[in-house]
Amino acid sequence: MRAAGVVMNKVEGLHHLAVCTANMKEQIEFFTDKLGMELQALYWMHGVENTWHGFLRLNDESSIAFVCNPDISKIPRVLGESHAGNPGANSAGGTMQHLALKVADHEELLAMRDRLRAKGVPVMGPIEHGLCCSIYFAGPENLALELSYSVEPINNEAWIDPEVVELAGISAEELARYKNPPGYEDEGGKVPQPDLAEAGGPHMTNYPQGAYEFIMSRPDEEVLNSVPSEPPVKLSA
Protein backbone atom coordinates (compact mmCIF):
# COMPACT_ATOMS: atom_id res chain seq x y z
CA MET A 1 0.00 0.00 0.00
CA ARG A 2 1.27 3.47 -0.86
CA ALA A 3 2.33 5.43 2.21
CA ALA A 4 0.53 8.66 3.02
CA GLY A 5 2.43 11.85 2.28
CA VAL A 6 2.33 15.22 0.62
CA VAL A 7 0.37 15.10 -2.63
CA MET A 8 1.32 17.55 -5.36
CA ASN A 9 0.15 17.07 -8.96
CA LYS A 10 -1.11 13.51 -9.18
CA VAL A 11 -3.43 14.20 -12.12
CA GLU A 12 -1.16 12.69 -14.75
CA GLY A 13 -3.13 13.11 -17.98
CA LEU A 14 -6.43 12.48 -19.70
CA HIS A 15 -8.05 9.10 -19.01
CA HIS A 16 -11.18 9.79 -21.04
CA LEU A 17 -13.30 12.73 -22.10
CA ALA A 18 -16.97 11.81 -22.45
CA VAL A 19 -19.21 13.43 -25.07
CA CYS A 20 -22.96 12.85 -25.43
CA THR A 21 -24.15 11.64 -28.81
CA ALA A 22 -27.52 10.90 -30.38
CA ASN A 23 -25.82 8.65 -32.96
CA MET A 24 -23.13 6.36 -31.58
CA LYS A 25 -22.45 4.70 -34.95
CA GLU A 26 -21.92 8.06 -36.70
CA GLN A 27 -19.36 9.16 -34.11
CA ILE A 28 -17.54 5.81 -34.22
CA GLU A 29 -17.48 5.94 -38.03
CA PHE A 30 -16.02 9.47 -38.01
CA PHE A 31 -13.34 8.90 -35.39
CA THR A 32 -12.22 5.56 -36.84
CA ASP A 33 -12.40 6.45 -40.55
CA LYS A 34 -11.43 10.13 -40.54
CA LEU A 35 -8.96 10.08 -37.62
CA GLY A 36 -7.85 6.45 -37.53
CA MET A 37 -8.73 5.91 -33.86
CA GLU A 38 -9.52 2.34 -32.79
CA LEU A 39 -12.77 1.33 -31.12
CA GLN A 40 -11.80 -0.03 -27.68
CA ALA A 41 -15.09 -0.57 -25.88
CA LEU A 42 -18.83 -0.44 -26.56
CA TYR A 43 -21.09 -1.62 -23.74
CA TRP A 44 -24.06 -0.74 -21.53
CA MET A 45 -22.93 2.17 -19.37
CA HIS A 46 -22.50 1.06 -15.77
CA GLY A 47 -25.24 2.25 -13.46
CA VAL A 48 -27.02 4.31 -16.14
CA GLU A 49 -30.31 3.01 -17.50
CA ASN A 50 -30.72 2.35 -21.24
CA THR A 51 -27.38 4.01 -22.11
CA TRP A 52 -24.35 2.89 -24.12
CA HIS A 53 -20.73 3.86 -23.47
CA GLY A 54 -18.17 3.80 -26.33
CA PHE A 55 -14.40 4.32 -26.02
CA LEU A 56 -12.03 5.26 -28.87
CA ARG A 57 -8.30 4.86 -28.29
CA LEU A 58 -5.90 7.79 -28.01
CA ASN A 59 -3.19 5.66 -26.38
CA ASP A 60 -3.03 2.82 -23.86
CA GLU A 61 -4.24 5.08 -21.04
CA SER A 62 -6.37 7.75 -22.76
CA SER A 63 -9.59 7.66 -24.75
CA ILE A 64 -12.38 9.75 -26.21
CA ALA A 65 -15.65 8.34 -24.90
CA PHE A 66 -19.23 8.72 -26.11
CA VAL A 67 -22.47 8.38 -24.13
CA CYS A 68 -25.63 7.49 -26.06
CA ASN A 69 -29.28 6.86 -25.26
CA PRO A 70 -32.59 7.55 -27.08
CA ASP A 71 -33.39 10.66 -25.03
CA ILE A 72 -30.29 12.54 -26.24
CA SER A 73 -31.81 12.93 -29.71
CA LYS A 74 -34.70 14.87 -28.13
CA ILE A 75 -32.37 17.54 -26.68
CA PRO A 76 -31.82 20.38 -29.18
CA ARG A 77 -28.29 21.42 -30.12
CA VAL A 78 -28.34 25.22 -30.00
CA LEU A 79 -25.30 26.93 -31.48
CA GLY A 80 -24.06 29.61 -29.13
CA GLU A 81 -25.64 27.81 -26.17
CA SER A 82 -25.08 24.07 -26.06
CA HIS A 83 -22.39 24.07 -28.78
CA ALA A 84 -19.88 26.63 -30.02
CA GLY A 85 -19.81 25.16 -33.54
CA ASN A 86 -16.27 26.41 -34.24
CA PRO A 87 -13.13 26.98 -32.13
CA GLY A 88 -13.71 30.74 -31.79
CA ALA A 89 -17.44 30.90 -31.03
CA ASN A 90 -19.25 31.03 -27.71
CA SER A 91 -21.14 28.36 -25.79
CA ALA A 92 -22.58 28.33 -22.29
CA GLY A 93 -20.27 28.27 -19.29
CA GLY A 94 -19.29 24.73 -18.37
CA THR A 95 -19.82 23.31 -21.87
CA MET A 96 -17.03 22.08 -24.14
CA GLN A 97 -15.95 24.87 -26.51
CA HIS A 98 -13.62 22.70 -28.60
CA LEU A 99 -11.66 19.48 -28.28
CA ALA A 100 -7.95 19.49 -29.16
CA LEU A 101 -6.20 16.16 -29.71
CA LYS A 102 -2.41 15.69 -29.77
CA VAL A 103 -0.23 14.58 -32.67
CA ALA A 104 3.54 14.04 -32.57
CA ASP A 105 4.91 16.76 -34.82
CA HIS A 106 4.39 18.93 -37.92
CA GLU A 107 4.79 16.02 -40.31
CA GLU A 108 2.06 14.08 -38.52
CA LEU A 109 -0.15 17.18 -38.43
CA LEU A 110 0.08 17.51 -42.21
CA ALA A 111 -0.48 13.78 -42.63
CA MET A 112 -3.70 14.03 -40.64
CA ARG A 113 -4.76 17.09 -42.63
CA ASP A 114 -4.23 15.03 -45.80
CA ARG A 115 -6.27 12.16 -44.38
CA LEU A 116 -9.16 14.43 -43.39
CA ARG A 117 -9.23 16.36 -46.67
CA ALA A 118 -8.94 13.14 -48.70
CA LYS A 119 -12.07 11.90 -46.92
CA GLY A 120 -14.01 15.10 -47.67
CA VAL A 121 -13.51 16.99 -44.39
CA PRO A 122 -12.56 20.68 -44.83
CA VAL A 123 -9.59 21.64 -42.63
CA MET A 124 -8.24 25.07 -41.63
CA GLY A 125 -4.53 25.43 -40.90
CA PRO A 126 -1.93 24.75 -39.70
CA ILE A 127 -1.80 27.86 -37.53
CA GLU A 128 1.35 28.46 -35.48
CA HIS A 129 0.34 29.65 -32.00
CA GLY A 130 3.80 29.59 -30.43
CA LEU A 131 2.82 27.26 -27.60
CA CYS A 132 1.38 24.82 -30.16
CA CYS A 133 0.65 24.43 -33.87
CA SER A 134 -2.88 23.40 -34.86
CA ILE A 135 -5.41 22.47 -37.52
CA TYR A 136 -9.18 22.88 -37.11
CA PHE A 137 -12.20 20.98 -38.47
CA ALA A 138 -15.69 19.79 -37.55
CA GLY A 139 -16.95 16.49 -36.21
CA PRO A 140 -20.47 15.06 -36.21
CA GLU A 141 -23.17 16.81 -34.17
CA ASN A 142 -21.43 20.19 -34.33
CA LEU A 143 -18.27 19.12 -32.51
CA ALA A 144 -15.47 21.68 -32.90
CA LEU A 145 -12.20 19.73 -33.23
CA GLU A 146 -8.48 20.55 -33.32
CA LEU A 147 -5.27 18.59 -33.79
CA SER A 148 -2.13 20.11 -32.22
CA TYR A 149 1.48 19.48 -31.34
CA SER A 150 3.94 21.32 -29.12
CA VAL A 151 7.72 21.24 -29.43
CA GLU A 152 8.36 21.99 -25.74
CA PRO A 153 6.41 22.34 -22.48
CA ILE A 154 4.49 25.61 -22.06
CA ASN A 155 6.57 28.15 -20.13
CA ASN A 156 4.18 29.90 -17.75
CA GLU A 157 6.58 32.81 -17.30
CA ALA A 158 6.20 33.63 -21.00
CA TRP A 159 2.56 32.66 -21.59
CA ILE A 160 0.71 34.25 -18.64
CA ASP A 161 -0.21 37.73 -19.85
CA PRO A 162 -0.27 40.34 -17.02
CA GLU A 163 -3.07 42.25 -18.78
CA VAL A 164 -5.31 39.17 -18.86
CA VAL A 165 -4.39 38.33 -15.27
CA GLU A 166 -5.60 41.78 -14.20
CA LEU A 167 -8.77 41.58 -16.29
CA ALA A 168 -9.56 38.18 -14.73
CA GLY A 169 -9.34 39.76 -11.27
CA ILE A 170 -6.38 37.62 -10.20
CA SER A 171 -4.12 39.13 -7.54
CA ALA A 172 -0.34 38.67 -7.41
CA GLU A 173 -0.73 36.33 -4.42
CA GLU A 174 -3.37 34.28 -6.22
CA LEU A 175 -1.25 34.08 -9.37
CA ALA A 176 1.72 32.76 -7.39
CA ARG A 177 -0.53 30.08 -5.88
CA TYR A 178 -2.04 29.15 -9.26
CA LYS A 179 1.43 28.71 -10.74
CA ASN A 180 2.66 26.64 -7.80
CA PRO A 181 -0.31 25.06 -5.98
CA PRO A 182 0.35 24.01 -2.39
CA GLY A 183 0.70 20.32 -1.58
CA TYR A 184 -1.84 18.38 0.45
CA GLU A 185 -1.04 16.07 3.33
CA ASP A 186 -2.48 12.77 2.13
CA GLU A 187 -4.61 10.99 4.76
CA GLY A 188 -4.64 7.60 3.04
CA GLY A 189 -8.24 7.75 1.86
CA LYS A 190 -9.66 8.21 5.37
CA VAL A 191 -11.35 11.60 4.93
CA PRO A 192 -15.13 11.12 5.30
CA GLN A 193 -17.76 12.56 2.98
CA PRO A 194 -18.54 16.18 3.98
CA ASP A 195 -22.03 17.05 5.15
CA LEU A 196 -23.88 17.87 1.92
CA ALA A 197 -25.83 20.75 3.48
CA GLU A 198 -22.60 22.43 4.55
CA ALA A 199 -20.22 21.40 1.75
CA GLY A 200 -19.26 24.31 -0.47
CA GLY A 201 -19.22 22.13 -3.57
CA PRO A 202 -19.53 22.37 -6.51
CA HIS A 203 -22.17 19.64 -6.41
CA MET A 204 -23.22 17.27 -9.16
CA THR A 205 -26.68 18.12 -10.49
CA ASN A 206 -29.52 16.88 -12.72
CA TYR A 207 -30.39 13.88 -10.56
CA PRO A 208 -34.01 12.91 -9.71
CA GLN A 209 -35.31 14.31 -6.42
CA GLY A 210 -33.37 12.83 -3.52
CA ALA A 211 -31.06 10.69 -5.68
CA TYR A 212 -27.95 12.84 -5.18
CA GLU A 213 -28.33 12.76 -1.41
CA PHE A 214 -28.78 8.97 -1.50
CA ILE A 215 -25.77 8.40 -3.76
CA MET A 216 -23.47 10.61 -1.73
CA SER A 217 -24.55 9.08 1.58
CA ARG A 218 -23.63 5.51 0.59
CA PRO A 219 -20.50 4.09 2.28
CA ASP A 220 -17.41 4.26 0.08
CA GLU A 221 -16.84 0.51 0.50
CA GLU A 222 -20.34 -0.16 -0.84
CA VAL A 223 -19.89 2.16 -3.85
CA LEU A 224 -16.58 0.53 -4.85
CA ASN A 225 -18.18 -2.67 -6.15
CA SER A 226 -21.68 -1.38 -6.87
CA VAL A 227 -21.58 -1.84 -10.68
CA PRO A 228 -20.45 -4.76 -12.89
CA SER A 229 -16.69 -4.70 -13.50
CA GLU A 230 -16.35 -7.75 -15.76
CA PRO A 231 -16.15 -7.11 -19.54
CA PRO A 232 -19.29 -8.12 -21.48
CA VAL A 233 -17.38 -10.69 -23.57
CA LYS A 234 -15.74 -13.59 -21.75
CA LEU A 235 -12.33 -14.38 -23.27
CA SER A 236 -10.98 -17.89 -23.28
CA ALA A 237 -7.78 -18.47 -21.31
C-alpha positions as CSV (number, residue, x, y, z in Angstrom):
1,M,0.0,0.0,0.0
2,R,1.3,3.5,-0.9
3,A,2.3,5.4,2.2
4,A,0.5,8.7,3.0
5,G,2.4,11.8,2.3
6,V,2.3,15.2,0.6
7,V,0.4,15.1,-2.6
8,M,1.3,17.6,-5.4
9,N,0.2,17.1,-9.0
10,K,-1.1,13.5,-9.2
11,V,-3.4,14.2,-12.1
12,E,-1.2,12.7,-14.7
13,G,-3.1,13.1,-18.0
14,L,-6.4,12.5,-19.7
15,H,-8.0,9.1,-19.0
16,H,-11.2,9.8,-21.0
17,L,-13.3,12.7,-22.1
18,A,-17.0,11.8,-22.4
19,V,-19.2,13.4,-25.1
20,C,-23.0,12.8,-25.4
21,T,-24.1,11.6,-28.8
22,A,-27.5,10.9,-30.4
23,N,-25.8,8.7,-33.0
24,M,-23.1,6.4,-31.6
25,K,-22.5,4.7,-35.0
26,E,-21.9,8.1,-36.7
27,Q,-19.4,9.2,-34.1
28,I,-17.5,5.8,-34.2
29,E,-17.5,5.9,-38.0
30,F,-16.0,9.5,-38.0
31,F,-13.3,8.9,-35.4
32,T,-12.2,5.6,-36.8
33,D,-12.4,6.4,-40.5
34,K,-11.4,10.1,-40.5
35,L,-9.0,10.1,-37.6
36,G,-7.9,6.4,-37.5
37,M,-8.7,5.9,-33.9
38,E,-9.5,2.3,-32.8
39,L,-12.8,1.3,-31.1
40,Q,-11.8,0.0,-27.7
41,A,-15.1,-0.6,-25.9
42,L,-18.8,-0.4,-26.6
43,Y,-21.1,-1.6,-23.7
44,W,-24.1,-0.7,-21.5
45,M,-22.9,2.2,-19.4
46,H,-22.5,1.1,-15.8
47,G,-25.2,2.2,-13.5
48,V,-27.0,4.3,-16.1
49,E,-30.3,3.0,-17.5
50,N,-30.7,2.4,-21.2
51,T,-27.4,4.0,-22.1
52,W,-24.3,2.9,-24.1
53,H,-20.7,3.9,-23.5
54,G,-18.2,3.8,-26.3
55,F,-14.4,4.3,-26.0
56,L,-12.0,5.3,-28.9
57,R,-8.3,4.9,-28.3
58,L,-5.9,7.8,-28.0
59,N,-3.2,5.7,-26.4
60,D,-3.0,2.8,-23.9
61,E,-4.2,5.1,-21.0
62,S,-6.4,7.8,-22.8
63,S,-9.6,7.7,-24.7
64,I,-12.4,9.7,-26.2
65,A,-15.7,8.3,-24.9
66,F,-19.2,8.7,-26.1
67,V,-22.5,8.4,-24.1
68,C,-25.6,7.5,-26.1
69,N,-29.3,6.9,-25.3
70,P,-32.6,7.5,-27.1
71,D,-33.4,10.7,-25.0
72,I,-30.3,12.5,-26.2
73,S,-31.8,12.9,-29.7
74,K,-34.7,14.9,-28.1
75,I,-32.4,17.5,-26.7
76,P,-31.8,20.4,-29.2
77,R,-28.3,21.4,-30.1
78,V,-28.3,25.2,-30.0
79,L,-25.3,26.9,-31.5
80,G,-24.1,29.6,-29.1
81,E,-25.6,27.8,-26.2
82,S,-25.1,24.1,-26.1
83,H,-22.4,24.1,-28.8
84,A,-19.9,26.6,-30.0
85,G,-19.8,25.2,-33.5
86,N,-16.3,26.4,-34.2
87,P,-13.1,27.0,-32.1
88,G,-13.7,30.7,-31.8
89,A,-17.4,30.9,-31.0
90,N,-19.3,31.0,-27.7
91,S,-21.1,28.4,-25.8
92,A,-22.6,28.3,-22.3
93,G,-20.3,28.3,-19.3
94,G,-19.3,24.7,-18.4
95,T,-19.8,23.3,-21.9
96,M,-17.0,22.1,-24.1
97,Q,-16.0,24.9,-26.5
98,H,-13.6,22.7,-28.6
99,L,-11.7,19.5,-28.3
100,A,-7.9,19.5,-29.2
101,L,-6.2,16.2,-29.7
102,K,-2.4,15.7,-29.8
103,V,-0.2,14.6,-32.7
104,A,3.5,14.0,-32.6
105,D,4.9,16.8,-34.8
106,H,4.4,18.9,-37.9
107,E,4.8,16.0,-40.3
108,E,2.1,14.1,-38.5
109,L,-0.1,17.2,-38.4
110,L,0.1,17.5,-42.2
111,A,-0.5,13.8,-42.6
112,M,-3.7,14.0,-40.6
113,R,-4.8,17.1,-42.6
114,D,-4.2,15.0,-45.8
115,R,-6.3,12.2,-44.4
116,L,-9.2,14.4,-43.4
117,R,-9.2,16.4,-46.7
118,A,-8.9,13.1,-48.7
119,K,-12.1,11.9,-46.9
120,G,-14.0,15.1,-47.7
121,V,-13.5,17.0,-44.4
122,P,-12.6,20.7,-44.8
123,V,-9.6,21.6,-42.6
124,M,-8.2,25.1,-41.6
125,G,-4.5,25.4,-40.9
126,P,-1.9,24.7,-39.7
127,I,-1.8,27.9,-37.5
128,E,1.4,28.5,-35.5
129,H,0.3,29.7,-32.0
130,G,3.8,29.6,-30.4
131,L,2.8,27.3,-27.6
132,C,1.4,24.8,-30.2
133,C,0.6,24.4,-33.9
134,S,-2.9,23.4,-34.9
135,I,-5.4,22.5,-37.5
136,Y,-9.2,22.9,-37.1
137,F,-12.2,21.0,-38.5
138,A,-15.7,19.8,-37.5
139,G,-16.9,16.5,-36.2
140,P,-20.5,15.1,-36.2
141,E,-23.2,16.8,-34.2
142,N,-21.4,20.2,-34.3
143,L,-18.3,19.1,-32.5
144,A,-15.5,21.7,-32.9
145,L,-12.2,19.7,-33.2
146,E,-8.5,20.5,-33.3
147,L,-5.3,18.6,-33.8
148,S,-2.1,20.1,-32.2
149,Y,1.5,19.5,-31.3
150,S,3.9,21.3,-29.1
151,V,7.7,21.2,-29.4
152,E,8.4,22.0,-25.7
153,P,6.4,22.3,-22.5
154,I,4.5,25.6,-22.1
155,N,6.6,28.2,-20.1
156,N,4.2,29.9,-17.7
157,E,6.6,32.8,-17.3
158,A,6.2,33.6,-21.0
159,W,2.6,32.7,-21.6
160,I,0.7,34.2,-18.6
161,D,-0.2,37.7,-19.8
162,P,-0.3,40.3,-17.0
163,E,-3.1,42.2,-18.8
164,V,-5.3,39.2,-18.9
165,V,-4.4,38.3,-15.3
166,E,-5.6,41.8,-14.2
167,L,-8.8,41.6,-16.3
168,A,-9.6,38.2,-14.7
169,G,-9.3,39.8,-11.3
170,I,-6.4,37.6,-10.2
171,S,-4.1,39.1,-7.5
172,A,-0.3,38.7,-7.4
173,E,-0.7,36.3,-4.4
174,E,-3.4,34.3,-6.2
175,L,-1.3,34.1,-9.4
176,A,1.7,32.8,-7.4
177,R,-0.5,30.1,-5.9
178,Y,-2.0,29.1,-9.3
179,K,1.4,28.7,-10.7
180,N,2.7,26.6,-7.8
181,P,-0.3,25.1,-6.0
182,P,0.4,24.0,-2.4
183,G,0.7,20.3,-1.6
184,Y,-1.8,18.4,0.4
185,E,-1.0,16.1,3.3
186,D,-2.5,12.8,2.1
187,E,-4.6,11.0,4.8
188,G,-4.6,7.6,3.0
189,G,-8.2,7.8,1.9
190,K,-9.7,8.2,5.4
191,V,-11.4,11.6,4.9
192,P,-15.1,11.1,5.3
193,Q,-17.8,12.6,3.0
194,P,-18.5,16.2,4.0
195,D,-22.0,17.0,5.2
196,L,-23.9,17.9,1.9
197,A,-25.8,20.7,3.5
198,E,-22.6,22.4,4.6
199,A,-20.2,21.4,1.7
200,G,-19.3,24.3,-0.5
201,G,-19.2,22.1,-3.6
202,P,-19.5,22.4,-6.5
203,H,-22.2,19.6,-6.4
204,M,-23.2,17.3,-9.2
205,T,-26.7,18.1,-10.5
206,N,-29.5,16.9,-12.7
207,Y,-30.4,13.9,-10.6
208,P,-34.0,12.9,-9.7
209,Q,-35.3,14.3,-6.4
210,G,-33.4,12.8,-3.5
211,A,-31.1,10.7,-5.7
212,Y,-28.0,12.8,-5.2
213,E,-28.3,12.8,-1.4
214,F,-28.8,9.0,-1.5
215,I,-25.8,8.4,-3.8
216,M,-23.5,10.6,-1.7
217,S,-24.5,9.1,1.6
218,R,-23.6,5.5,0.6
219,P,-20.5,4.1,2.3
220,D,-17.4,4.3,0.1
221,E,-16.8,0.5,0.5
222,E,-20.3,-0.2,-0.8
223,V,-19.9,2.2,-3.8
224,L,-16.6,0.5,-4.9
225,N,-18.2,-2.7,-6.2
226,S,-21.7,-1.4,-6.9
227,V,-21.6,-1.8,-10.7
228,P,-20.4,-4.8,-12.9
229,S,-16.7,-4.7,-13.5
230,E,-16.4,-7.7,-15.8
231,P,-16.2,-7.1,-19.5
232,P,-19.3,-8.1,-21.5
233,V,-17.4,-10.7,-23.6
234,K,-15.7,-13.6,-21.8
235,L,-12.3,-14.4,-23.3
236,S,-11.0,-17.9,-23.3
237,A,-7.8,-18.5,-21.3
